[in-house]
Amino acid sequence: MSKHMRPVYNERDDEIDAHSKSRAWDFVVVCIEVFTILCVVKGNTAWIGCLALLFAGMAANMMYRFDEYEERAYFHGGLILGAIGLALLIWFGVRG
């Protein structure tokens, strides 16, 4: 077997993939939060769209947890967060 060939994809690879996606999501959230604060400070209405993205991301996270755990609280939380995100997105679309 060559030194450069990789063994079969296993559980460790799944964990690494999940952790990398989690870290990437955390980085994106921090960037959106900083951008939102900058928009508010500068008086730019883009902060509304940024908040919509954050709420949509939180809703997706809750829906994924509902799918995995099958607990209705996650479903309801996802619906509420998604509705807030959608309302902010509509507000941004009308106002911006």
Sine and cosine of phi, psi and omega as CSV:
sin_phi,cos_phi,sin_psi,cos_psi,sin_omega,cos_omega
0.00,0.00,0.68,-0.73,-0.02,-1.00
-0.94,0.33,0.45,-0.89,0.01,-1.00
-0.90,0.43,-0.46,0.89,-0.10,-1.00
-1.00,-0.02,-0.12,0.99,0.03,-1.00
-0.97,0.24,0.62,-0.79,-0.05,-1.00
-0.98,-0.19,0.64,-0.77,0.04,-1.00
-0.93,0.38,0.08,-1.00,-0.03,-1.00
-0.87,0.49,0.58,-0.81,0.04,-1.00
-0.87,0.50,0.78,-0.63,-0.06,-1.00
-0.75,-0.66,-0.16,-0.99,-0.04,-1.00
-0.88,0.47,-0.61,0.79,0.02,-1.00
-0.87,0.50,-0.66,0.75,0.03,-1.00
-0.90,0.44,-0.62,0.79,0.06,-1.00
-0.88,0.47,-0.68,0.73,0.02,-1.00
-0.91,0.42,-0.68,0.73,0.03,-1.00
-0.88,0.47,-0.68,0.73,0.02,-1.00
-0.89,0.46,-0.70,0.72,0.01,-1.00
-0.90,0.43,-0.69,0.73,0.00,-1.00
-0.92,0.40,-0.62,0.78,0.00,-1.00
-0.92,0.40,-0.63,0.78,0.04,-1.00
-0.92,0.39,-0.62,0.79,0.03,-1.00
-0.91,0.42,-0.70,0.71,0.03,-1.00
-0.90,0.43,-0.65,0.76,0.02,-1.00
-0.90,0.44,-0.68,0.74,0.02,-1.00
-0.89,0.46,-0.68,0.74,0.03,-1.00
-0.87,0.50,-0.66,0.75,0.02,-1.00
-0.90,0.44,-0.69,0.72,0.01,-1.00
-0.89,0.45,-0.66,0.75,0.01,-1.00
-0.88,0.48,-0.71,0.71,0.02,-1.00
-0.89,0.47,-0.68,0.73,0.02,-1.00
-0.88,0.47,-0.67,0.74,0.02,-1.00
-0.91,0.41,-0.63,0.78,0.02,-1.00
-0.90,0.44,-0.69,0.73,0.03,-1.00
-0.90,0.44,-0.70,0.71,0.02,-1.00
-0.88,0.47,-0.63,0.77,0.03,-1.00
-0.88,0.47,-0.73,0.69,0.02,-1.00
-0.88,0.47,-0.68,0.73,0.04,-1.00
-0.87,0.49,-0.66,0.76,0.01,-1.00
-0.91,0.43,-0.66,0.75,0.02,-1.00
-0.90,0.44,-0.72,0.70,-0.02,-1.00
-0.88,0.47,-0.65,0.76,-0.03,-1.00
-0.99,0.13,-0.12,0.99,0.00,-1.00
0.98,0.17,0.33,0.94,0.01,-1.00
-1.00,0.03,0.70,-0.71,-0.04,-1.00
-0.97,0.22,0.01,1.00,0.01,-1.00
-0.90,0.43,-0.27,0.96,0.01,-1.00
-0.88,0.48,-0.49,0.87,0.01,-1.00
-0.91,0.41,-0.70,0.72,0.04,-1.00
-0.90,0.43,-0.60,0.80,0.04,-1.00
-0.90,0.45,-0.70,0.72,0.04,-1.00
-0.90,0.45,-0.60,0.80,0.04,-1.00
-0.87,0.50,-0.67,0.74,0.03,-1.00
-0.90,0.43,-0.67,0.75,0.02,-1.00
-0.89,0.46,-0.71,0.70,0.01,-1.00
-0.91,0.41,-0.60,0.80,0.05,-1.00
-0.90,0.43,-0.65,0.76,0.05,-1.00
-0.90,0.43,-0.66,0.75,0.04,-1.00
-0.91,0.41,-0.61,0.79,0.03,-1.00
-0.90,0.44,-0.68,0.73,0.03,-1.00
-0.89,0.46,-0.64,0.77,0.04,-1.00
-0.88,0.47,-0.71,0.71,0.01,-1.00
-0.91,0.42,-0.64,0.77,0.01,-1.00
-0.92,0.39,-0.60,0.80,0.06,-1.00
-0.90,0.44,-0.68,0.73,0.03,-1.00
-0.90,0.44,-0.63,0.78,0.06,-1.00
-0.87,0.49,-0.68,0.73,0.00,-1.00
-0.88,0.47,-0.60,0.80,-0.02,-1.00
-0.99,0.15,-0.70,0.71,-0.09,-1.00
-1.00,-0.08,-0.33,0.94,-0.03,-1.00
0.84,0.54,0.63,0.77,0.07,-1.00
-0.97,-0.25,0.78,-0.62,-0.11,-0.99
-0.91,0.43,-0.42,0.91,0.01,-1.00
-0.88,0.48,-0.62,0.78,0.04,-1.00
-0.91,0.41,-0.63,0.78,0.01,-1.00
-0.89,0.45,-0.73,0.68,0.00,-1.00
-0.91,0.42,-0.66,0.75,0.06,-1.00
-0.88,0.47,-0.66,0.75,0.04,-1.00
-0.90,0.44,-0.64,0.77,0.05,-1.00
-0.90,0.44,-0.69,0.72,-0.01,-1.00
-0.91,0.42,-0.74,0.67,0.01,-1.00
-0.90,0.44,-0.63,0.78,0.04,-1.00
-0.91,0.42,-0.63,0.78,0.03,-1.00
-0.91,0.42,-0.65,0.76,0.05,-1.00
-0.89,0.45,-0.71,0.71,0.03,-1.00
-0.88,0.48,-0.67,0.74,0.02,-1.00
-0.91,0.41,-0.67,0.74,0.03,-1.00
-0.88,0.47,-0.68,0.74,0.05,-1.00
-0.90,0.43,-0.63,0.77,0.02,-1.00
-0.90,0.43,-0.67,0.74,0.05,-1.00
-0.90,0.43,-0.70,0.71,0.03,-1.00
-0.86,0.51,-0.69,0.72,0.02,-1.00
-0.89,0.45,-0.66,0.75,0.01,-1.00
-0.90,0.43,-0.62,0.78,-0.01,-1.00
-0.98,0.22,-0.69,0.72,-0.09,-1.00
-0.99,0.16,-0.66,0.75,-0.13,-0.99
-0.96,0.27,0.00,0.00,0.00,0.00
